């Protein structure tokens, strides 16, 4: 788990300060949101599978 945190230590404020234009800010924001969206999507998918399995029994 510590390995993941070492890889993801990125200073977003510094990236935004050195951004070439405002569209870069949108890309940085989307890049930071995608991992959370994927985790929430996987959790929802697992919840639905477990719920369906429980209803079948």
Backbone as CSV, one residue per row, in Angstrom:
resi,resn,N_x,N_y,N_z,CA_x,CA_y,CA_z,C_x,C_y,C_z
1,UNK,0.829,-1.197,0.000,0.000,0.000,0.000,0.870,1.256,0.000
2,UNK,1.987,1.226,0.694,2.867,2.397,0.727,3.451,2.680,-0.649
3,UNK,3.649,1.615,-1.433,4.211,1.777,-2.771,3.321,2.642,-3.649
4,UNK,2.013,2.458,-3.552,1.071,3.246,-4.346,1.163,4.724,-3.966
5,UNK,1.264,5.009,-2.672,1.352,6.398,-2.240,2.658,7.049,-2.705
6,UNK,3.727,6.278,-2.791,4.991,6.827,-3.275,4.892,7.193,-4.755
7,UNK,4.159,6.399,-5.512,4.010,6.677,-6.942,3.115,7.893,-7.161
8,UNK,2.080,8.049,-6.347,1.076,9.074,-6.587,1.369,10.399,-5.889
9,UNK,2.553,10.608,-5.373,2.872,11.876,-4.730,3.216,12.912,-5.804
10,UNK,2.177,13.571,-6.273,2.321,14.581,-7.320,1.782,15.894,-6.779
11,UNK,2.549,16.950,-6.958,2.111,18.256,-6.493,1.262,18.907,-7.586
12,UNK,-0.041,18.844,-7.407,-0.972,19.348,-8.412,-0.861,20.867,-8.526
13,UNK,-0.688,21.553,-7.409,-0.579,23.014,-7.460,0.614,23.461,-8.295
14,UNK,1.724,22.744,-8.211,2.896,23.105,-9.006,2.632,22.849,-10.496
15,UNK,1.932,21.758,-10.804,1.587,21.484,-12.199,0.703,22.587,-12.768
16,UNK,-0.245,23.064,-11.966,-1.154,24.102,-12.433,-0.418,25.428,-12.619
17,UNK,0.511,25.731,-11.713,1.274,26.985,-11.835,2.104,27.015,-13.111
18,UNK,2.621,25.865,-13.522,3.479,25.808,-14.706,2.717,25.353,-15.955
19,UNK,1.407,25.427,-15.902,0.576,24.988,-17.030,0.701,25.949,-18.209
20,UNK,0.740,25.425,-19.417,0.844,26.288,-20.589,-0.432,27.088,-20.876
21,UNK,-1.609,26.490,-20.600,-2.870,27.206,-20.810,-3.947,26.599,-19.908
22,UNK,-5.171,27.142,-20.007,-6.239,26.721,-19.100,-6.768,25.319,-19.414
23,UNK,-6.594,24.851,-20.643,-7.070,23.507,-20.962,-6.245,22.447,-20.239
24,UNK,-5.014,22.757,-19.895,-4.167,21.843,-19.130,-4.761,21.623,-17.741
25,UNK,-5.353,22.656,-17.156,-5.993,22.553,-15.847,-7.131,21.533,-15.878
26,UNK,-7.900,21.525,-16.944,-9.000,20.567,-17.084,-8.447,19.143,-17.159
27,UNK,-7.383,18.950,-17.883,-6.762,17.626,-17.984,-6.219,17.135,-16.659
28,UNK,-5.606,18.018,-15.884,-5.091,17.642,-14.564,-6.248,17.270,-13.652
29,UNK,-7.335,18.029,-13.704,-8.496,17.745,-12.859,-9.104,16.391,-13.226
30,UNK,-9.279,16.133,-14.505,-9.835,14.857,-14.949,-8.905,13.707,-14.556
31,UNK,-7.623,13.899,-14.691,-6.662,12.870,-14.318,-6.674,12.553,-12.834
32,UNK,-7.021,13.516,-12.004,-7.109,13.270,-10.574,-8.428,12.631,-10.181
33,UNK,-9.468,12.829,-10.948,-10.789,12.292,-10.624,-10.961,10.855,-11.120
34,UNK,-10.334,10.487,-12.223,-10.536,9.167,-12.830,-10.283,8.006,-11.856
35,UNK,-9.204,7.992,-11.068,-9.018,6.851,-10.156,-10.169,6.682,-9.164
36,UNK,-10.700,7.774,-8.650,-11.808,7.687,-7.703,-13.071,7.186,-8.385
37,UNK,-13.311,7.620,-9.600,-14.489,7.165,-10.347,-14.390,5.664,-10.602
38,UNK,-13.219,5.178,-10.957,-13.039,3.751,-11.196,-13.251,2.930,-9.929
39,UNK,-12.755,3.412,-8.797,-12.933,2.701,-7.529,-14.402,2.661,-7.136
40,UNK,-15.097,3.773,-7.271,-16.526,3.813,-6.942,-17.307,2.910,-7.885
41,UNK,-16.974,2.918,-9.151,-17.652,2.049,-10.116,-17.445,0.575,-9.798
42,UNK,-16.232,0.189,-9.447,-15.957,-1.207,-9.089,-16.702,-1.595,-7.814
43,UNK,-16.749,-0.700,-6.837,-17.468,-0.993,-5.596,-18.961,-1.163,-5.859
44,UNK,-19.527,-0.325,-6.701,-20.955,-0.421,-7.040,-21.247,-1.715,-7.781
45,UNK,-20.371,-2.096,-8.698,-20.530,-3.339,-9.448,-20.494,-4.546,-8.506
46,UNK,-19.540,-4.562,-7.566,-19.456,-5.669,-6.617,-20.675,-5.706,-5.700
47,UNK,-21.155,-4.553,-5.298,-22.355,-4.485,-4.457,-23.564,-5.073,-5.191
48,UNK,-23.751,-4.695,-6.453,-24.884,-5.216,-7.230,-24.794,-6.720,-7.429
49,UNK,-23.593,-7.235,-7.697,-23.436,-8.691,-7.865,-23.782,-9.418,-6.583
50,UNK,-23.323,-8.891,-5.449,-23.605,-9.534,-4.167,-25.096,-9.461,-3.850
51,UNK,-25.726,-8.357,-4.167,-27.162,-8.194,-3.911,-27.979,-9.154,-4.766
52,UNK,-27.636,-9.303,-6.050,-28.339,-10.225,-6.920,-28.157,-11.665,-6.456
53,UNK,-26.954,-12.001,-6.038,-26.679,-13.348,-5.569,-27.483,-13.653,-4.316
54,UNK,-27.613,-12.678,-3.434,-28.375,-12.868,-2.205,-29.872,-13.022,-2.499
55,UNK,-30.378,-12.296,-3.484,-31.799,-12.387,-3.840,-32.140,-13.710,-4.520
56,UNK,-31.185,-14.333,-5.205,-31.427,-15.607,-5.873,-31.567,-16.750,-4.880
57,UNK,-30.968,-16.633,-3.725,-30.990,-17.726,-2.742,-32.276,-17.801,-1.990
